[in-house]
C-alpha cells in the first residue's frame, strides 16, 4: 500500500472512530439522564419492588457516568487503529478502540445490578436501617455511588473470592 493510500485509509478509520466515540457518548448521556430522572422518581414509591427498580436505574446512571468518563478520557488521548497503530502516533496510555465500544454501552448494566445489592446490604447489615431506607436522598446517593464504582466493586469481590477460596 502506498504512503498516500495508507494515509487516506487511516483518515477514514480515524473519522469512523471519531463518529463511533461521539455516538456512544451521546447515547450514554441520554441514557444517564433518563435513568437518573426516572430512578429518582420511582425511588419515592413506598412499594419495595418499585423502590428497588428506582435504585437499579440510579445505579445504571452512576455506572453510565463511569463509562462516559472513561470513554471521554480515551477519546481525548487518541485512537487505536485496526492495524494496532495509534493516532496520533505519539498517543500514550489508554486510547479509544472499536473493540471496546460495546463495553461502554454494557457497563451501565453492571451498575443496575450492583446498586440494589449495595442498598440491600446496607439494609441488611445496619441495625437501624429504617432511617436509610426511608430516606430517598440516602438511597439515591448509595445507589449512584454503587453504580459509579460497580466495576471496581465487582473486581474487588472477585479478588476476595479468589483469596478466600484459593480459586
PALUM-244145 format. One record per residue: residue number from 1; y negated, x, z of N, C-alpha, C, O in turn; residue in three letters. Coordinates in Angstrom, 2 decimals, decimal comma, padded with zeros to 5 digits, m for minus. Atoms other than C-alpha are relative to their C-alpha. Layout:
<vozas>
[NUM; [Y; X; Z]; [Y; X; Z]; [Y; X; Z]; [Y; X; Z]; 'ala'] ...
</vozas>
This chain:
<vozas>
[1; [001,17; 000,87; 000,00]; [000,00; 000,00; 000,00]; [m001,22; 000,90; 000,00]; [m001,31; 001,84; 000,79]; 'unk'] [2; [001,22; m000,80; 000,08]; [m003,37; 001,41; m000,96]; [m000,85; m000,22; 001,24]; [m000,68; m001,20; 001,97]; 'unk'] [3; [000,88; 000,11; m001,18]; [m006,03; 002,01; 001,69]; [m000,85; m001,26; m000,08]; [m001,09; m001,92; 000,93]; 'unk'] [4; [000,81; 001,21; 000,18]; [m008,15; m000,80; 000,22]; [000,83; m001,26; 000,28]; [000,34; m002,19; 000,93]; 'unk'] [5; [m000,87; 001,16; m000,25]; [m005,22; m003,25; 000,27]; [000,34; m000,10; 001,48]; [000,40; m001,21; 002,03]; 'unk'] [6; [m000,29; 000,01; m001,44]; [m004,38; m002,23; 003,85]; [m001,21; m000,52; 000,78]; [m001,05; m001,29; 001,73]; 'unk'] [7; [001,22; 000,47; m000,68]; [m007,99; m002,81; 004,92]; [m000,17; m001,49; m000,18]; [m000,52; m002,19; 000,77]; 'unk'] [8; [000,09; 001,44; 000,26]; [m008,00; m006,26; 003,26]; [001,04; m000,75; 000,80]; [000,74; m001,80; 001,37]; 'unk'] [9; [m001,06; 000,64; m000,78]; [m004,68; m007,12; 004,90]; [m000,39; m000,05; 001,47]; [m000,22; m001,09; 002,12]; 'unk'] [10; [000,42; m000,04; m001,41]; [m006,00; m006,02; 008,32]; [m001,15; m000,97; 000,24]; [m001,20; m001,62; 001,28]; 'unk'] [11; [001,13; 000,92; m000,15]; [m009,20; m008,01; 007,77]; [000,49; m001,44; 000,08]; [000,03; m002,22; 000,91]; 'unk'] [12; [m000,56; 001,35; m000,02]; [m007,20; m011,15; 007,00]; [000,74; m000,26; 001,31]; [000,63; m001,33; 001,90]; 'unk'] [13; [m000,76; 000,16; m001,23]; [m004,94; m010,58; 010,00]; [m000,94; m000,09; 001,21]; [m000,70; m000,89; 002,12]; 'unk'] [14; [000,97; 000,04; m001,10]; [m007,89; m009,91; 012,33]; [m000,72; m001,35; 000,02]; [m000,93; m001,92; 001,09]; 'unk'] [15; [000,62; 001,33; 000,07]; [m009,60; m013,11; 011,11]; [000,95; m001,07; 000,54]; [000,52; m001,99; 001,25]; 'unk'] [16; [m001,00; 000,95; m000,48]; [m006,38; m015,02; 011,79]; [000,15; 000,09; 001,51]; [000,27; m000,94; 002,18]; 'unk'] [17; [m000,09; m000,18; m001,45]; [m006,14; m013,55; 015,29]; [m001,23; m000,55; 000,71]; [m001,11; m001,18; 001,77]; 'unk'] [18; [001,23; 000,58; m000,56]; [m009,79; m014,45; 015,99]; [000,12; m001,53; 000,05]; [m000,17; m002,14; 001,08]; 'unk'] [19; [m000,11; 001,47; 000,07]; [m009,14; m018,04; 014,87]; [001,03; m000,52; 001,00]; [000,79; m001,53; 001,66]; 'unk'] [20; [m001,05; 000,41; m000,93]; [m005,94; m018,29; 016,92]; [m000,50; 000,05; 001,45]; [m000,31; m000,89; 002,21]; 'unk'] [21; [000,49; m000,15; m001,38]; [m007,57; m016,99; 020,12]; [m001,07; m001,04; 000,31]; [m001,09; m001,61; 001,40]; 'unk'] [22; [001,05; 000,99; m000,21]; [m010,57; m019,27; 019,70]; [000,58; m001,41; 000,15]; [000,15; m002,17; 001,01]; 'unk'] [23; [m000,63; 001,32; m000,08]; [m008,40; m022,34; 019,10]; [000,70; m000,18; 001,35]; [000,57; m001,23; 001,98]; 'unk'] [24; [m000,68; 000,08; m001,30]; [m006,30; m021,59; 022,19]; [m001,02; m000,13; 001,12]; [m000,81; m000,89; 002,06]; 'unk'] [25; [001,04; 000,10; m001,03]; [m009,47; m021,09; 024,26]; [m000,60; m001,40; 000,06]; [m000,85; m001,92; 001,14]; 'unk'] [26; [000,55; 001,36; 000,05]; [m010,84; m024,46; 023,12]; [001,00; m001,00; 000,56]; [000,63; m001,88; 001,35]; 'unk'] [27; [m001,04; 000,92; m000,49]; [m007,54; m026,26; 023,78]; [000,16; 000,14; 001,52]; [000,24; m000,86; 002,23]; 'unk'] [28; [m000,12; m000,21; m001,44]; [m007,22; m024,67; 027,23]; [m001,19; m000,57; 000,75]; [m001,02; m001,22; 001,78]; 'unk'] [29; [001,21; 000,50; m000,66]; [m010,81; m025,52; 028,14]; [000,02; m001,52; 000,08]; [m000,26; m002,09; 001,14]; 'unk'] [30; [m000,07; 001,47; 000,00]; [m010,39; m029,16; 027,13]; [001,08; m000,49; 000,96]; [000,85; m001,44; 001,71]; 'unk'] [31; [m001,09; 000,41; m000,88]; [m007,05; m029,43; 028,95]; [m000,36; 000,22; 001,47]; [m000,02; m000,60; 002,32]; 'unk'] [32; [000,42; m000,30; m001,38]; [m008,52; m027,82; 032,11]; [m000,94; m001,09; 000,50]; [m000,75; m001,62; 001,60]; 'unk'] [33; [000,99; 001,00; m000,42]; [m011,44; m030,23; 032,24]; [000,66; m001,36; 000,20]; [000,44; m002,01; 001,23]; 'unk'] [34; [m000,66; 001,31; m000,09]; [m009,33; m033,34; 031,58]; [000,95; m000,03; 001,20]; [000,95; m000,99; 001,97]; 'unk'] [35; [m000,96; m000,03; m001,11]; [m006,62; m032,29; 034,06]; [m000,71; 000,00; 001,35]; [m000,29; m000,70; 002,27]; 'unk'] [36; [000,69; m000,07; m001,29]; [m009,08; m031,44; 036,82]; [m000,66; m001,33; 000,36]; [m000,53; m001,81; 001,48]; 'unk'] [37; [000,69; 001,27; m000,26]; [m011,13; m034,63; 036,48]; [001,02; m001,10; 000,31]; [000,85; m001,86; 001,27]; 'unk'] [38; [m001,03; 001,01; m000,23]; [m008,03; m036,82; 036,23]; [000,71; 000,25; 001,33]; [000,94; m000,68; 002,10]; 'unk'] [39; [m000,68; m000,34; m001,24]; [m006,30; m034,98; 039,07]; [m000,83; m000,33; 001,22]; [m000,32; m000,85; 002,21]; 'unk'] [40; [000,88; 000,28; m001,14]; [m009,31; m035,27; 041,36]; [m000,11; m001,51; 000,24]; [m000,18; m001,96; 001,38]; 'unk'] [41; [000,05; 001,46; m000,15]; [m009,49; m039,00; 040,67]; [001,30; m000,56; 000,56]; [001,27; m001,46; 001,39]; 'unk'] [42; [m001,31; 000,51; m000,42]; [m005,77; m039,54; 041,20]; [000,32; 000,42; 001,43]; [000,98; m000,33; 002,15]; 'unk'] [43; [m000,34; m000,52; m001,33]; [m005,54; m037,42; 044,37]; [m000,56; m000,89; 001,12]; [m000,10; m000,81; 002,26]; 'unk'] [44; [000,61; 000,91; m000,98]; [m007,67; m040,04; 046,15]; [000,89; m001,21; 000,30]; [000,63; m001,94; 001,26]; 'unk'] [45; [m000,88; 001,15; m000,18]; [m004,87; m042,62; 045,82]; [000,83; 000,15; 001,28]; [001,27; 001,26; 001,60]; 'unk'] [46; [m000,80; m000,10; m001,23]; [m003,02; m043,45; 049,05]; [001,50; 000,19; m000,26]; [002,21; 000,73; 000,59]; 'unk'] [47; [m001,41; m000,12; 000,35]; [000,36; m043,58; 047,29]; [000,38; 001,47; m000,14]; [m000,29; 002,21; m000,87]; 'unk'] [48; [m000,39; m001,41; 000,00]; [002,18; m040,26; 047,84]; [000,38; 000,52; m001,39]; [000,02; 001,65; m001,74]; 'unk'] [49; [m000,38; m000,44; 001,34]; [003,65; m040,11; 044,33]; [m001,23; 000,20; m000,87]; [m001,31; 001,18; m001,62]; 'unk'] [50; [001,24; m000,15; 000,77]; [000,24; m040,68; 042,78]; [m000,78; 001,22; 000,48]; [m001,35; 001,97; m000,33]; 'unk'] [51; [000,71; m001,15; m000,58]; [m001,28; m038,11; 045,14]; [000,59; 001,30; m000,54]; [m000,15; 002,22; m000,90]; 'unk'] [52; [m000,66; m001,21; 000,51]; [001,30; m035,51; 044,05]; [m000,24; 000,18; m001,50]; [m000,28; 001,31; m002,00]; 'unk'] [53; [000,35; m000,10; 001,42]; [000,56; m036,32; 040,41]; [m001,39; 000,62; m000,15]; [m001,61; 001,48; m001,00]; 'unk'] [54; [001,34; m000,59; 000,00]; [m003,09; m035,54; 041,11]; [000,04; 001,47; 000,36]; [m000,65; 002,28; m000,24]; 'unk'] [55; [m000,17; m001,40; m000,42]; [m002,07; m032,33; 042,88]; [000,52; 000,82; m001,18]; [000,02; 001,92; m001,44]; 'unk'] [56; [m000,58; m000,71; 001,15]; [000,03; m031,31; 039,84]; [m001,05; 000,20; m001,09]; [m001,11; 001,27; m001,70]; 'unk'] [57; [001,04; m000,12; 001,02]; [m002,88; m032,00; 037,47]; [m001,05; 001,05; 000,40]; [m001,51; 001,82; m000,44]; 'unk'] [58; [000,96; m001,02; m000,45]; [m005,25; m029,91; 039,59]; [000,63; 001,39; m000,06]; [m000,04; 002,36; m000,39]; 'unk'] [59; [m000,71; m001,27; 000,15]; [m002,62; m027,16; 039,71]; [000,06; 000,44; m001,45]; [m000,06; 001,63; m001,76]; 'unk'] [60; [000,03; m000,26; 001,44]; [m002,41; m027,41; 035,92]; [m001,35; 000,61; m000,38]; [m001,42; 001,59; m001,12]; 'unk'] [61; [001,34; m000,50; 000,30]; [m006,18; m026,89; 035,77]; [m000,19; 001,41; 000,56]; [m000,77; 002,27; m000,10]; 'unk'] [62; [000,12; m001,33; m000,60]; [m006,01; m023,90; 038,14]; [000,72; 001,05; m000,81]; [000,17; 002,12; m001,06]; 'unk'] [63; [m000,76; m000,95; 000,82]; [m003,30; m022,19; 036,11]; [m000,62; 000,14; m001,38]; [m000,56; 001,20; m002,00]; 'unk'] [64; [000,71; m000,07; 001,28]; [m005,24; m023,07; 032,97]; [m001,16; 000,98; 000,06]; [m001,42; 001,70; m000,90]; 'unk'] [65; [001,09; m000,96; m000,18]; [m008,19; m021,11; 034,35]; [000,56; 001,42; m000,02]; [m000,04; 002,32; m000,63]; 'unk'] [66; [m000,63; m001,32; 000,04]; [m005,86; m018,15; 034,94]; [000,35; 000,41; m001,42]; [000,12; 001,55; m001,81]; 'unk'] [67; [m000,36; m000,29; 001,40]; [m004,59; m018,37; 031,36]; [m001,24; 000,26; m000,84]; [m001,26; 001,18; m001,65]; 'unk'] [68; [001,23; m000,16; 000,78]; [m008,10; m018,76; 029,95]; [m000,67; 001,34; 000,29]; [m001,11; 002,01; m000,64]; 'unk'] [69; [000,64; m001,28; m000,31]; [m009,49; m015,74; 031,81]; [000,81; 001,17; m000,57]; [000,24; 002,14; m001,05]; 'unk'] [70; [m000,84; m001,04; 000,58]; [m006,51; m013,63; 030,72]; [m000,18; 000,06; m001,52]; [m000,29; 001,14; m002,10]; 'unk'] [71; [000,21; 000,07; 001,44]; [m006,93; m014,80; 027,12]; [m001,34; 000,62; m000,38]; [m001,41; 001,43; m001,31]; 'unk'] [72; [001,33; m000,50; 000,34]; [m010,66; m014,06; 027,10]; [m000,13; 001,50; 000,23]; [m000,80; 002,19; m000,54]; 'unk'] [73; [000,04; m001,45; m000,24]; [m010,19; m010,59; 028,63]; [000,71; 000,75; m001,12]; [000,23; 001,78; m001,59]; 'unk'] [74; [m000,73; m000,64; 001,10]; [m007,60; m009,72; 025,99]; [m000,79; m000,09; m001,31]; [m000,87; 000,87; m002,07]; 'unk'] [75; [000,79; 000,23; 001,21]; [m009,75; m011,20; 023,23]; [m001,19; 000,96; m000,06]; [m001,51; 001,49; m001,12]; 'unk'] [76; [001,15; m000,90; m000,05]; [m012,73; m009,13; 024,35]; [000,40; 001,46; m000,23]; [m000,40; 002,25; m000,72]; 'unk'] [77; [m000,46; m001,38; 000,16]; [m010,63; m005,93; 024,33]; [000,38; 000,30; m001,44]; [000,05; 001,37; m001,95]; 'unk'] [78; [m000,40; m000,24; 001,38]; [m009,15; m006,32; 020,86]; [001,30; m000,72; m000,33]; [001,72; m001,62; 000,39]; 'unk'] [79; [m001,19; 000,66; 000,51]; [m006,05; m007,27; 018,92]; [001,12; 000,99; m000,25]; [000,88; 002,17; m000,53]; 'unk'] [80; [m001,15; m000,76; 000,47]; [m002,56; m006,02; 018,32]; [000,43; m000,63; m001,30]; [000,69; m001,83; m001,37]; 'unk'] [81; [m000,36; 000,48; 001,33]; [m001,68; m006,33; 014,66]; [001,53; m000,08; m000,12]; [002,25; 000,45; 000,73]; 'unk'] [82; [m001,44; 000,20; 000,20]; [001,76; m007,25; 013,31]; [000,74; 001,33; m000,13]; [001,91; 001,43; 000,26]; 'unk'] [83; [m000,65; m001,30; 000,17]; [002,49; m003,60; 012,48]; [m000,08; 000,86; 001,27]; [000,34; 002,02; 001,26]; 'unk'] [84; [000,11; m000,73; m001,25]; [001,76; m002,56; 016,09]; [m001,31; 000,74; 000,18]; [m001,60; 001,24; 001,26]; 'unk'] [85; [001,31; m000,65; m000,10]; [m001,64; m001,12; 015,30]; [m000,97; m000,86; 000,80]; [m000,70; m002,03; 001,08]; 'unk'] [86; [001,00; 000,73; m000,79]; [m004,73; m002,13; 017,24]; [m001,31; m000,09; m000,77]; [m001,66; 000,78; m001,56]; 'unk'] [87; [001,32; 000,18; 000,59]; [m008,06; m003,48; 016,16]; [m000,96; m000,41; 001,10]; [m000,69; m001,41; 001,78]; 'unk'] [88; [000,37; m001,26; 000,65]; [m010,45; m001,95; 016,83]; [001,01; 001,11; 000,35]; [001,73; 001,02; 001,34]; 'unk'] [89; [m001,01; m001,04; m000,16]; [m008,39; 001,22; 016,50]; [000,02; 000,66; 001,39]; [001,07; 001,15; 001,81]; 'unk'] [90; [000,06; m000,66; m001,31]; [m009,53; 002,58; 019,90]; [000,18; m000,97; 001,17]; [m000,08; m000,61; 002,32]; 'unk'] [91; [m000,17; 001,00; m001,06]; [m008,73; m000,62; 021,87]; [001,08; 000,46; 000,97]; [002,18; 000,84; 000,57]; 'unk'] [92; [m000,94; m000,41; m001,03]; [m007,04; 000,21; 025,17]; [000,26; m001,15; 000,95]; [m000,57; m002,05; 001,09]; 'unk'] [93; [m000,34; 001,04; m000,95]; [m005,29; m001,96; 027,71]; [000,65; m001,20; m000,69]; [001,15; m001,10; m001,81]; 'unk'] [94; [m000,63; 001,21; 000,54]; [m004,03; m005,50; 027,20]; [m000,89; m000,61; m001,06]; [m002,08; m000,82; m000,84]; 'unk'] [95; [000,72; 000,58; 001,12]; [m005,06; m006,98; 023,87]; [000,66; m001,30; m000,41]; [001,80; m001,57; m000,03]; 'unk'] [96; [m000,55; 001,27; 000,47]; [m004,56; m010,36; 022,21]; [000,96; 000,28; m001,16]; [000,67; 001,09; m002,04]; 'unk'] [97; [m000,98; m000,12; 001,07]; [m001,49; m010,64; 020,02]; [000,60; m001,37; m000,27]; [000,63; m002,22; 000,62]; 'unk'] [98; [m000,51; 001,30; 000,40]; [000,08; m013,52; 018,17]; [001,21; m000,42; 000,82]; [001,39; m001,61; 001,10]; 'unk'] [99; [m001,23; 000,33; m000,73]; [003,36; m013,31; 020,12]; [m000,27; m000,65; 001,36]; [000,57; m001,39; 001,86]; 'unk'] [100; [000,28; 000,50; m001,35]; [001,65; m014,20; 023,41]; [m000,78; m001,32; m000,03]; [m001,00; m001,93; 001,02]; 'unk'] [101; [000,83; 001,20; 000,12]; [m000,38; m017,16; 022,10]; [000,65; m001,22; 000,65]; [m000,01; m001,95; 001,39]; 'unk'] [102; [m000,72; 001,15; m000,56]; [002,25; m019,75; 023,04]; [000,04; 000,06; 001,53]; [m000,03; m000,97; 002,20]; 'unk'] [103; [m000,08; m000,18; m001,46]; [002,48; m018,31; 026,57]; [m001,28; m000,47; 000,69]; [m001,22; m001,02; 001,79]; 'unk'] [104; [001,26; 000,46; m000,59]; [m001,20; m019,03; 027,22]; [m000,03; m001,52; 000,11]; [m000,60; m002,06; 001,06]; 'unk'] [105; [m000,03; 001,46; m000,03]; [m000,59; m022,69; 026,41]; [001,03; m000,53; 001,01]; [000,88; m001,65; 001,51]; 'unk'] [106; [m001,04; 000,44; m000,94]; [002,50; m022,88; 028,66]; [m000,34; 000,33; 001,45]; [000,18; m000,31; 002,36]; 'unk'] [107; [000,30; m000,43; m001,37]; [001,02; m021,13; 031,70]; [m000,54; m001,12; 000,90]; [m000,18; m001,14; 002,08]; 'unk'] [108; [000,45; 001,08; m000,88]; [m000,81; m024,25; 033,00]; [001,13; m000,84; 000,57]; [000,99; m001,41; 001,65]; 'unk'] [109; [m001,13; 000,79; m000,50]; [002,56; m025,97; 033,37]; [000,63; 000,66; 001,23]; [001,21; m000,03; 002,07]; 'unk'] [110; [m000,44; m000,67; m001,23]; [003,51; m023,32; 035,95]; [m000,81; m000,51; 001,19]; [m000,26; m000,77; 002,26]; 'unk'] [111; [000,86; 000,51; m001,07]; [000,54; m024,49; 038,00]; [000,33; m001,43; 000,36]; [000,26; m001,81; 001,53]; 'unk'] [112; [m000,38; 001,40; m000,27]; [001,62; m028,11; 037,63]; [001,28; m000,07; 000,84]; [001,48; m001,04; 001,56]; 'unk'] [113; [m001,23; m000,04; m000,80]; [004,97; m027,14; 039,18]; [m000,22; 000,64; 001,37]; [000,35; 000,19; 002,36]; 'unk'] [114; [000,19; m000,74; m001,25]; [003,73; m024,72; 041,85]; [m000,93; m000,73; 000,96]; [m000,67; m000,72; 002,17]; 'unk'] [115; [000,97; 000,65; m000,90]; [000,77; m026,73; 043,23]; [000,63; m001,03; 000,92]; [000,34; m001,02; 002,12]; 'unk'] [116; [m000,64; 000,93; m000,93]; [002,90; m029,60; 044,58]; [000,89; 000,70; 001,04]; [001,02; 000,23; 002,17]; 'unk'] [117; [m000,81; m000,75; m000,97]; [005,20; m027,02; 046,20]; [m000,88; 000,60; 001,09]; [m000,49; 000,62; 002,26]; 'unk'] [118; [000,93; m000,55; m000,98]; [002,21; m025,38; 047,90]; [m000,46; m001,10; 000,96]; [m000,41; m000,93; 002,18]; 'unk'] [119; [000,47; 001,11; m000,83]; [000,84; m028,71; 049,13]; [001,14; m000,54; 000,87]; [000,94; m000,83; 002,05]; 'unk'] [120; [m001,16; 000,44; m000,78]; [004,32; m029,81; 050,21]; [000,36; 000,98; 001,10]; [000,71; 000,58; 002,20]; 'unk'] [121; [m000,27; m001,02; m001,00]; [004,85; m026,51; 052,00]; [m000,99; m000,04; 001,15]; [m000,60; 000,10; 002,31]; 'unk'] [122; [001,02; 000,11; m001,04]; [001,57; m026,84; 053,87]; [000,31; m001,22; 000,87]; [000,24; m001,15; 002,10]; 'unk'] [123; [m000,30; 001,23; m000,74]; [002,50; m030,39; 054,84]; [001,25; 000,16; 000,87]; [001,33; m000,39; 001,97]; 'unk'] [124; [m001,25; m000,18; m000,73]; [005,97; m029,31; 055,95]; [m000,15; 000,95; 001,18]; [000,41; 000,71; 002,25]; 'unk'] [125; [000,05; m001,04; m001,02]; [005,02; m026,25; 057,97]; [m001,15; m000,10; 000,98]; [m001,14; 000,57; 002,02]; 'unk'] [126; [001,09; 000,20; m000,97]; [001,78; m027,37; 059,63]; [000,35; m001,17; 000,90]; [000,72; m002,25; 000,42]; 'unk'] [127; [m000,34; 001,08; m000,93]; [002,36; m029,42; 062,75]; [m001,01; m001,13; m000,06]; [m000,66; m002,29; 000,17]; 'unk'] [128; [001,04; 001,03; 000,08]; [m000,93; m031,27; 062,29]; [m000,45; m000,14; m001,46]; [m001,63; m000,01; m001,77]; 'unk'] [129; [000,28; 000,06; 001,43]; [m000,71; m031,73; 058,53]; [m000,76; m001,25; m000,43]; [m001,23; m001,32; m001,57]; 'unk'] [130; [000,69; 001,24; 000,39]; [m002,28; m035,21; 058,57]; [m001,44; 000,27; m000,39]; [m001,96; m000,34; m001,33]; 'unk'] [131; [001,39; m000,30; 000,35]; [m005,77; m033,72; 058,55]; [m000,07; 000,66; m001,38]; [m001,05; 000,48; m002,11]; 'unk'] [132; [m000,05; m000,62; 001,32]; [m004,76; m031,69; 055,48]; [000,30; m001,04; m001,07]; [m000,41; m001,13; m002,07]; 'unk'] [133; [m000,40; 000,97; 001,02]; [m003,01; m034,48; 053,59]; [m000,98; m001,17; m000,13]; [m000,97; m001,86; m001,15]; 'unk'] [134; [001,01; 001,05; 000,09]; [m005,82; m036,93; 054,37]; [m001,33; 000,52; m000,54]; [m002,26; m000,26; m000,74]; 'unk'] [135; [001,22; m000,59; 000,53]; [m008,47; m034,53; 053,06]; [000,16; 000,27; m001,49]; [000,91; 001,16; m001,89]; 'unk'] [136; [m000,04; m000,20; 001,46]; [m008,99; m034,81; 049,31]; [m000,45; 001,41; m000,35]; [000,14; 002,06; m001,21]; 'unk'] [137; [000,54; m001,33; 000,30]; [m011,02; m031,60; 049,33]; [001,00; 001,11; 000,34]; [001,15; 002,06; m000,42]; 'unk'] [138; [m000,98; m001,02; m000,40]; [m008,37; m029,59; 051,21]; [001,17; 000,03; m000,98]; [001,62; 001,10; m001,38]; 'unk'] [139; [m001,12; 000,06; 000,95]; [m005,59; m030,79; 048,90]; [m000,44; 000,50; m001,37]; [000,33; 001,18; m002,06]; 'unk'] [140; [000,51; m000,46; 001,29]; [m007,76; m030,16; 045,84]; [m000,08; 001,52; m000,03]; [000,34; 002,15; m001,00]; 'unk'] [141; [000,14; m001,45; m000,06]; [m008,53; m026,60; 046,93]; [001,36; 000,69; 000,01]; [001,57; 001,66; m000,73]; 'unk'] [142; [m001,34; m000,59; m000,06]; [m004,91; m025,80; 047,81]; [000,71; m000,13; m001,35]; [001,39; 000,79; m001,78]; 'unk'] [143; [m000,63; 000,22; 001,30]; [m003,73; m027,29; 044,51]; [m000,57; 000,93; m001,06]; [000,17; 001,53; m001,84]; 'unk'] [144; [000,66; m000,84; 001,01]; [m006,27; m025,40; 042,43]; [000,38; 001,47; 000,20]; [000,73; 002,16; m000,76]; 'unk'] [145; [m000,34; m001,40; m000,28]; [m005,63; m022,06; 044,14]; [001,48; 000,25; m000,25]; [001,86; 001,29; m000,78]; 'unk'] [146; [m001,43; m000,13; 000,30]; [m001,87; m022,65; 043,96]; [000,25; 000,12; m001,48]; [001,08; 000,92; m001,91]; 'unk'] [147; [m000,13; m000,10; 001,45]; [m002,20; m023,23; 040,23]; [m000,55; 001,30; m000,55]; [000,06; 001,92; m001,42]; 'unk'] [148; [000,65; m001,23; 000,46]; [m004,54; m020,29; 039,74]; [000,92; 001,20; 000,20]; [000,99; 002,09; m000,65]; 'unk'] [149; [m000,89; m001,12; m000,31]; [m002,04; m017,94; 041,38]; [001,47; m000,33; m000,23]; [002,33; 000,37; 000,30]; 'unk'] [150; [m001,39; 000,42; 000,22]; [001,11; m019,71; 040,16]; [000,87; 001,13; m000,55]; [001,98; 001,34; m000,07]; 'unk'] [151; [m000,78; m001,09; 000,60]; [002,26; m016,79; 038,04]; [000,31; 001,06; 001,05]; [001,45; 001,52; 001,13]; 'unk'] [152; [m000,20; m001,01; m001,04]; [001,78; m014,32; 040,92]; [000,94; m000,50; 001,09]; [001,78; 000,25; 001,59]; 'unk'] [153; [m000,85; 000,59; m001,03]; [003,43; m016,68; 043,42]; [001,46; 000,01; m000,45]; [002,35; 000,35; 000,32]; 'unk'] [154; [m001,37; 000,02; 000,51]; [006,50; m017,07; 041,21]; [000,59; 001,41; m000,10]; [001,77; 001,61; 000,19]; 'unk'] [155; [m000,47; m001,38; 000,06]; [006,74; m013,30; 040,65]; [000,34; 000,53; 001,39]; [001,35; 001,21; 001,57]; 'unk'] [156; [m000,26; m000,43; m001,37]; [006,48; m012,66; 044,41]; [001,27; m000,65; 000,55]; [002,07; 000,00; 001,21]; 'unk'] [157; [m001,21; 000,71; m000,46]; [009,14; m015,31; 045,14]; [001,25; 000,60; m000,64]; [002,28; 000,77; 000,02]; 'unk'] [158; [m001,14; m000,61; 000,71]; [011,44; m013,78; 042,52]; [000,34; 001,36; 000,60]; [001,51; 001,67; 000,81]; 'unk'] [159; [m000,24; m001,32; m000,60]; [011,00; m010,29; 044,00]; [000,55; m000,13; 001,42]; [001,43; 000,64; 001,81]; 'unk'] [160; [m000,51; 000,22; m001,37]; [011,55; m011,60; 047,55]; [001,47; m000,41; m000,06]; [002,28; 000,05; 000,75]; 'unk'] [161; [m001,40; 000,43; 000,16]; [014,76; m013,30; 046,40]; [000,89; 001,21; m000,29]; [001,98; 001,34; 000,27]; 'unk'] [162; [m000,78; m001,20; 000,33]; [015,97; m010,02; 044,90]; [000,21; 000,89; 001,22]; [001,30; 001,42; 001,43]; 'unk'] [163; [m000,10; m000,83; m001,19]; [015,23; m008,13; 048,12]; [000,94; m000,61; 001,03]; [001,80; 000,07; 001,58]; 'unk'] [164; [m000,81; 000,66; m001,02]; [016,80; m010,70; 050,43]; [001,46; m000,08; m000,39]; [002,34; 000,18; 000,42]; 'unk'] [165; [m001,37; 000,21; 000,43]; [019,90; m011,34; 048,36]; [000,54; 001,16; m000,82]; [001,66; 001,10; m001,33]; 'unk'] [166; [m000,37; m001,20; 000,76]; [020,04; m007,93; 046,65]; [000,59; m000,36; m001,35]; [001,61; 000,18; m001,78]; 'unk'] [167; [m000,48; 000,49; 001,31]; [020,44; m009,73; 043,34]; [m000,44; 000,92; m001,11]; [m000,13; 000,67; m002,27]; 'unk'] 
</vozas>
